[in-house]
Amino acid sequence: MAPQDEKEKEILEQSRVIAVVGLSPDEEKPSNVVAGYLIAHGYRVIPVNPGYENILGQKTYKTLYDIPEKIDIVNIFMRADRLLPVVEEAVRIKPKCIWLQLGIINEEARKLAEDNGITFFMDRCIKIEHNRLIAHSSLSRNTP
């Protein structure tokens, strides 16, 4: 297994609470599909979207600062050119990991997270990676 795969698997296995920044209530949007998948696989998903009270049956928060519990992963669905303030906020709450979804690349955000000792993934879909590294591998182990 590649080092990045090992690190992703470790983070996913050791995490339980995932804040999803930019989570949309629209069931067709990737953020909603991904969050639904994470909930179905036992994670507590906390939506961060200032425009809504509840998404996917979960209380929604305006900012990461407003969340009253420890966050393991901050999963971000935002345009790369707008996400630096969110990553700065995430660094202050010290999650295990900041994860930018597929297609989102920001080197300045990566450097900020890594300089503060936070694992950082970008341009990777947490749902695809979970399915590939955990859900799929546990299915294959259970198949005769």
C-alpha atoms as an extended CHARMM CRD file, in Angstrom:
* protein
*
       144  EXT
         1         1  MET       CA              0.0000000000        0.0000000000        0.0000000000  PROA      1               0.0000000000
         2         2  ALA       CA              1.3200000000        3.4530000000       -0.9250000000  PROA      2               0.0000000000
         3         3  PRO       CA              2.2370000000        5.7800000000        1.9900000000  PROA      3               0.0000000000
         4         4  GLN       CA             -0.5990000000        8.1950000000        1.1550000000  PROA      4               0.0000000000
         5         5  ASP       CA             -3.0700000000        5.2790000000        1.0900000000  PROA      5               0.0000000000
         6         6  GLU       CA             -1.8150000000        4.0940000000        4.4730000000  PROA      6               0.0000000000
         7         7  LYS       CA             -2.2020000000        7.5760000000        5.9650000000  PROA      7               0.0000000000
         8         8  GLU       CA             -5.7010000000        8.0060000000        4.4810000000  PROA      8               0.0000000000
         9         9  LYS       CA             -6.7760000000        4.5950000000        5.8060000000  PROA      9               0.0000000000
        10        10  GLU       CA             -5.3930000000        5.3720000000        9.2620000000  PROA      10              0.0000000000
        11        11  ILE       CA             -7.1970000000        8.7360000000        9.3980000000  PROA      11              0.0000000000
        12        12  LEU       CA            -10.4850000000        7.2210000000        8.1860000000  PROA      12              0.0000000000
        13        13  GLU       CA            -10.2840000000        4.3370000000       10.6620000000  PROA      13              0.0000000000
        14        14  GLN       CA             -9.4110000000        6.5600000000       13.6320000000  PROA      14              0.0000000000
        15        15  SER       CA            -11.9500000000        9.3090000000       12.9280000000  PROA      15              0.0000000000
        16        16  ARG       CA            -15.6010000000        9.4650000000       13.9230000000  PROA      16              0.0000000000
        17        17  VAL       CA            -16.6420000000       13.1250000000       13.5450000000  PROA      17              0.0000000000
        18        18  ILE       CA            -16.4340000000       14.8830000000       10.1780000000  PROA      18              0.0000000000
        19        19  ALA       CA            -17.3860000000       18.5190000000        9.6170000000  PROA      19              0.0000000000
        20        20  VAL       CA            -18.4400000000       19.0080000000        5.9960000000  PROA      20              0.0000000000
        21        21  VAL       CA            -17.9250000000       22.6320000000        4.9850000000  PROA      21              0.0000000000
        22        22  GLY       CA            -20.0940000000       23.6520000000        2.0460000000  PROA      22              0.0000000000
        23        23  LEU       CA            -22.5650000000       20.7950000000        2.5170000000  PROA      23              0.0000000000
        24        24  SER       CA            -25.5550000000       21.3490000000        0.2460000000  PROA      24              0.0000000000
        25        25  PRO       CA            -29.1180000000       20.2940000000        1.0850000000  PROA      25              0.0000000000
        26        26  ASP       CA            -29.5410000000       19.3890000000       -2.6140000000  PROA      26              0.0000000000
        27        27  GLU       CA            -29.5010000000       15.5870000000       -2.8090000000  PROA      27              0.0000000000
        28        28  GLU       CA            -28.0020000000       15.7700000000       -6.3100000000  PROA      28              0.0000000000
        29        29  LYS       CA            -24.9090000000       17.7080000000       -5.2080000000  PROA      29              0.0000000000
        30        30  PRO       CA            -21.6680000000       15.7940000000       -4.5770000000  PROA      30              0.0000000000
        31        31  SER       CA            -21.3470000000       17.1970000000       -1.0360000000  PROA      31              0.0000000000
        32        32  ASN       CA            -24.7440000000       15.7640000000       -0.1030000000  PROA      32              0.0000000000
        33        33  VAL       CA            -24.0050000000       12.3830000000       -1.7020000000  PROA      33              0.0000000000
        34        34  VAL       CA            -20.6440000000       12.1580000000        0.0710000000  PROA      34              0.0000000000
        35        35  ALA       CA            -22.0890000000       13.1970000000        3.4470000000  PROA      35              0.0000000000
        36        36  GLY       CA            -24.9060000000       10.6480000000        3.1110000000  PROA      36              0.0000000000
        37        37  TYR       CA            -22.3400000000        7.9490000000        2.3610000000  PROA      37              0.0000000000
        38        38  LEU       CA            -20.2710000000        8.9200000000        5.4110000000  PROA      38              0.0000000000
        39        39  ILE       CA            -23.3480000000        8.8190000000        7.6650000000  PROA      39              0.0000000000
        40        40  ALA       CA            -24.2810000000        5.3930000000        6.2690000000  PROA      40              0.0000000000
        41        41  HSD       CA            -20.7770000000        4.1890000000        7.1850000000  PROA      41              0.0000000000
        42        42  GLY       CA            -21.0210000000        5.2510000000       10.8100000000  PROA      42              0.0000000000
        43        43  TYR       CA            -19.4760000000        8.7050000000       10.8410000000  PROA      43              0.0000000000
        44        44  ARG       CA            -21.0700000000       11.6440000000       12.6210000000  PROA      44              0.0000000000
        45        45  VAL       CA            -21.3570000000       14.3280000000        9.9600000000  PROA      45              0.0000000000
        46        46  ILE       CA            -21.6780000000       17.9380000000       11.0470000000  PROA      46              0.0000000000
        47        47  PRO       CA            -22.8170000000       20.2840000000        8.2590000000  PROA      47              0.0000000000
        48        48  VAL       CA            -21.1900000000       23.7210000000        8.0140000000  PROA      48              0.0000000000
        49        49  ASN       CA            -23.2780000000       26.0140000000        5.8350000000  PROA      49              0.0000000000
        50        50  PRO       CA            -24.5010000000       29.4050000000        7.0770000000  PROA      50              0.0000000000
        51        51  GLY       CA            -27.5970000000       29.3240000000        4.8540000000  PROA      51              0.0000000000
        52        52  TYR       CA            -29.4200000000       26.4170000000        6.5150000000  PROA      52              0.0000000000
        53        53  GLU       CA            -30.6250000000       25.2230000000        9.9280000000  PROA      53              0.0000000000
        54        54  ASN       CA            -30.5100000000       21.4790000000        9.1570000000  PROA      54              0.0000000000
        55        55  ILE       CA            -29.0810000000       19.3100000000        6.3760000000  PROA      55              0.0000000000
        56        56  LEU       CA            -29.4610000000       15.5230000000        6.2440000000  PROA      56              0.0000000000
        57        57  GLY       CA            -31.2890000000       15.6680000000        9.5830000000  PROA      57              0.0000000000
        58        58  GLN       CA            -28.2460000000       17.2180000000       11.2730000000  PROA      58              0.0000000000
        59        59  LYS       CA            -28.0220000000       20.6300000000       12.9580000000  PROA      59              0.0000000000
        60        60  THR       CA            -26.0510000000       22.9130000000       10.6690000000  PROA      60              0.0000000000
        61        61  TYR       CA            -23.4360000000       25.3720000000       11.9190000000  PROA      61              0.0000000000
        62        62  LYS       CA            -22.4040000000       28.7000000000       10.3960000000  PROA      62              0.0000000000
        63        63  THR       CA            -18.6570000000       28.2090000000       11.0300000000  PROA      63              0.0000000000
        64        64  LEU       CA            -16.2710000000       25.5750000000       12.3370000000  PROA      64              0.0000000000
        65        65  TYR       CA            -15.8730000000       27.6850000000       15.4990000000  PROA      65              0.0000000000
        66        66  ASP       CA            -19.5680000000       27.2360000000       16.2900000000  PROA      66              0.0000000000
        67        67  ILE       CA            -19.3120000000       23.4370000000       16.5430000000  PROA      67              0.0000000000
        68        68  PRO       CA            -19.2810000000       22.4890000000       20.2410000000  PROA      68              0.0000000000
        69        69  GLU       CA            -17.3940000000       19.2030000000       19.8800000000  PROA      69              0.0000000000
        70        70  LYS       CA            -14.0200000000       17.9280000000       18.7210000000  PROA      70              0.0000000000
        71        71  ILE       CA            -13.7560000000       17.4630000000       14.9540000000  PROA      71              0.0000000000
        72        72  ASP       CA            -11.5800000000       14.6780000000       13.5380000000  PROA      72              0.0000000000
        73        73  ILE       CA            -11.7560000000       15.6260000000        9.8480000000  PROA      73              0.0000000000
        74        74  VAL       CA            -12.7050000000       18.9040000000        8.1850000000  PROA      74              0.0000000000
        75        75  ASN       CA            -13.9250000000       17.9290000000        4.7030000000  PROA      75              0.0000000000
        76        76  ILE       CA            -14.2040000000       20.9720000000        2.4220000000  PROA      76              0.0000000000
        77        77  PHE       CA            -16.4240000000       21.4510000000       -0.6360000000  PROA      77              0.0000000000
        78        78  MET       CA            -15.5160000000       24.9760000000       -1.7720000000  PROA      78              0.0000000000
        79        79  ARG       CA            -13.8030000000       26.6560000000       -4.6660000000  PROA      79              0.0000000000
        80        80  ALA       CA            -10.0350000000       26.6360000000       -4.1790000000  PROA      80              0.0000000000
        81        81  ASP       CA             -9.8060000000       30.4270000000       -4.4470000000  PROA      81              0.0000000000
        82        82  ARG       CA            -12.2250000000       30.8890000000       -1.5160000000  PROA      82              0.0000000000
        83        83  LEU       CA            -11.1410000000       28.2460000000        0.9490000000  PROA      83              0.0000000000
        84        84  LEU       CA             -8.0750000000       29.7270000000        2.6470000000  PROA      84              0.0000000000
        85        85  PRO       CA            -10.0970000000       31.4690000000        5.4270000000  PROA      85              0.0000000000
        86        86  VAL       CA            -11.8420000000       28.1490000000        6.1400000000  PROA      86              0.0000000000
        87        87  VAL       CA             -8.5040000000       26.3150000000        6.3110000000  PROA      87              0.0000000000
        88        88  GLU       CA             -7.1880000000       29.0320000000        8.6640000000  PROA      88              0.0000000000
        89        89  GLU       CA            -10.2660000000       28.4730000000       10.8430000000  PROA      89              0.0000000000
        90        90  ALA       CA             -9.7810000000       24.6870000000       10.6640000000  PROA      90              0.0000000000
        91        91  VAL       CA             -6.1370000000       24.9900000000       11.7330000000  PROA      91              0.0000000000
        92        92  ARG       CA             -7.2590000000       26.8220000000       14.8830000000  PROA      92              0.0000000000
        93        93  ILE       CA             -9.6470000000       24.0020000000       15.9370000000  PROA      93              0.0000000000
        94        94  LYS       CA             -6.8950000000       21.3960000000       15.3070000000  PROA      94              0.0000000000
        95        95  PRO       CA             -8.5950000000       18.4590000000       13.5740000000  PROA      95              0.0000000000
        96        96  LYS       CA             -6.5800000000       15.3320000000       12.7300000000  PROA      96              0.0000000000
        97        97  CYS       CA             -7.0320000000       16.1080000000        9.0540000000  PROA      97              0.0000000000
        98        98  ILE       CA             -8.1830000000       18.7130000000        6.5530000000  PROA      98              0.0000000000
        99        99  TRP       CA             -9.4920000000       17.0810000000        3.3890000000  PROA      99              0.0000000000
       100       100  LEU       CA            -10.1920000000       18.9770000000        0.1510000000  PROA      100             0.0000000000
       101       101  GLN       CA            -12.5070000000       17.1580000000       -2.2020000000  PROA      101             0.0000000000
       102       102  LEU       CA            -11.7420000000       15.9800000000       -5.7280000000  PROA      102             0.0000000000
       103       103  GLY       CA            -10.8080000000       18.8680000000       -8.0240000000  PROA      103             0.0000000000
       104       104  ILE       CA             -9.9290000000       21.2460000000       -5.1770000000  PROA      104             0.0000000000
       105       105  ILE       CA             -6.2450000000       22.1710000000       -5.0670000000  PROA      105             0.0000000000
       106       106  ASN       CA             -4.6650000000       24.9130000000       -2.9660000000  PROA      106             0.0000000000
       107       107  GLU       CA             -0.9520000000       24.7190000000       -2.1510000000  PROA      107             0.0000000000
       108       108  GLU       CA             -1.0980000000       27.6510000000        0.2660000000  PROA      108             0.0000000000
       109       109  ALA       CA             -3.7680000000       25.8040000000        2.2810000000  PROA      109             0.0000000000
       110       110  ARG       CA             -1.6480000000       22.6260000000        2.2340000000  PROA      110             0.0000000000
       111       111  LYS       CA              1.3830000000       24.4840000000        3.5520000000  PROA      111             0.0000000000
       112       112  LEU       CA             -0.6480000000       26.1790000000        6.2950000000  PROA      112             0.0000000000
       113       113  ALA       CA             -2.1000000000       22.8600000000        7.4950000000  PROA      113             0.0000000000
       114       114  GLU       CA              1.1750000000       20.9500000000        7.3340000000  PROA      114             0.0000000000
       115       115  ASP       CA              3.1030000000       23.7880000000        9.0380000000  PROA      115             0.0000000000
       116       116  ASN       CA              0.6300000000       23.3780000000       11.9090000000  PROA      116             0.0000000000
       117       117  GLY       CA              1.0210000000       19.6000000000       12.0970000000  PROA      117             0.0000000000
       118       118  ILE       CA             -2.3180000000       18.7400000000       10.5050000000  PROA      118             0.0000000000
       119       119  THR       CA             -2.5790000000       15.9800000000        7.9180000000  PROA      119             0.0000000000
       120       120  PHE       CA             -3.7960000000       17.4340000000        4.6350000000  PROA      120             0.0000000000
       121       121  PHE       CA             -5.2770000000       15.7770000000        1.5530000000  PROA      121             0.0000000000
       122       122  MET       CA             -6.4250000000       17.6160000000       -1.5480000000  PROA      122             0.0000000000
       123       123  ASP       CA             -7.9580000000       16.6410000000       -4.8560000000  PROA      123             0.0000000000
       124       124  ARG       CA             -9.1950000000       13.3890000000       -3.2540000000  PROA      124             0.0000000000
       125       125  CYS       CA            -12.8000000000       12.3250000000       -2.7020000000  PROA      125             0.0000000000
       126       126  ILE       CA            -13.2480000000       11.0620000000        0.8500000000  PROA      126             0.0000000000
       127       127  LYS       CA            -16.1080000000        8.7880000000       -0.2970000000  PROA      127             0.0000000000
       128       128  ILE       CA            -14.0470000000        7.1990000000       -3.0800000000  PROA      128             0.0000000000
       129       129  GLU       CA            -11.0600000000        6.7610000000       -0.7710000000  PROA      129             0.0000000000
       130       130  HSD       CA            -13.1640000000        5.2640000000        2.0320000000  PROA      130             0.0000000000
       131       131  ASN       CA            -14.8140000000        2.8660000000       -0.4040000000  PROA      131             0.0000000000
       132       132  ARG       CA            -11.4600000000        1.8630000000       -1.9010000000  PROA      132             0.0000000000
       133       133  LEU       CA             -9.4370000000        1.5690000000        1.3180000000  PROA      133             0.0000000000
       134       134  ILE       CA            -11.9800000000        0.4650000000        3.9220000000  PROA      134             0.0000000000
       135       135  ALA       CA            -15.4460000000       -0.5300000000        2.6740000000  PROA      135             0.0000000000
       136       136  HSD       CA            -14.2090000000       -2.4530000000       -0.3750000000  PROA      136             0.0000000000
       137       137  SER       CA            -11.3150000000       -4.1210000000        1.4460000000  PROA      137             0.0000000000
       138       138  SER       CA            -13.5800000000       -5.2660000000        4.3190000000  PROA      138             0.0000000000
       139       139  LEU       CA            -16.0550000000       -6.6610000000        1.7810000000  PROA      139             0.0000000000
       140       140  SER       CA            -13.3170000000       -8.6640000000        0.0710000000  PROA      140             0.0000000000
       141       141  ARG       CA            -12.1280000000      -10.0570000000        3.4140000000  PROA      141             0.0000000000
       142       142  ASN       CA            -15.6600000000      -11.2640000000        4.1820000000  PROA      142             0.0000000000
       143       143  THR       CA            -16.1590000000      -12.9380000000        0.8250000000  PROA      143             0.0000000000
       144       144  PRO       CA            -15.4260000000      -16.6840000000        0.7630000000  PROA      144             0.0000000000
